[in-house]
Amino acid sequence: MNYPEVGKRVLDLFLGSLMLFVFSPVFVSLFLILTVYYKGSPFFFQFRPGKDGRVFRIIKFKTMSDQTDANGNPLPDEQRLTGFGKLIRNTSLDELPQLLNVIKGDMSLVGPRPLLVEYLSLYNAEQAQRHQVKPGVTGWAQINGRNAISWPEKFKLDLWYVKHVSFFLDVKILFQTLWNVLRGKGISQQGHVTMGKFKGNT
């Protein structure tokens, strides 16, 4: 069986559906709590580039408020991240709805994390190769530093995964992800509540 093209999709459908079923009580509970906490909007939606750069809409549980400045621009992340949102992010439960993206086929359980659409024009030819596979809920860069590593390190790890994707590597990454989540490792980059923005290869 061709794992990257066929086996990986089978694994995604099987494990993605199983995980959604197992975590359905948590999913429903968070949905109800966040609906009240954020006054009717428990989900965060954003367009992200997928395989071959095709744009899709990612879904996550909301962790930030919608506060804006006097000009209507969103406040910095560290000011909008709520206490409850920080707890959800530290346990990676905000990523749970992405199982729907996996089942739909926009994402894989394992792959380079989907970044912002605005970064597409900033990649060099080598960095753009991260889009040769579907983006993942977790990935090789995630288990080797997540948001705590630099952009060059992240891209290097992403490209290594693209060239070495296999069933056993994916299983290893999934188990290591679980271990990292339990330890709260690599949640954010120093000085940021999220990873600092990629500004190109300058």
Summary of the structure (lengths in Angstrom):
residues: 202
radius of gyration: 16.7
end to end distance: 42.1
largest distance: 56.9
contacts: 567
relative contact order: 0.14
helix: 53%
strand: 12%
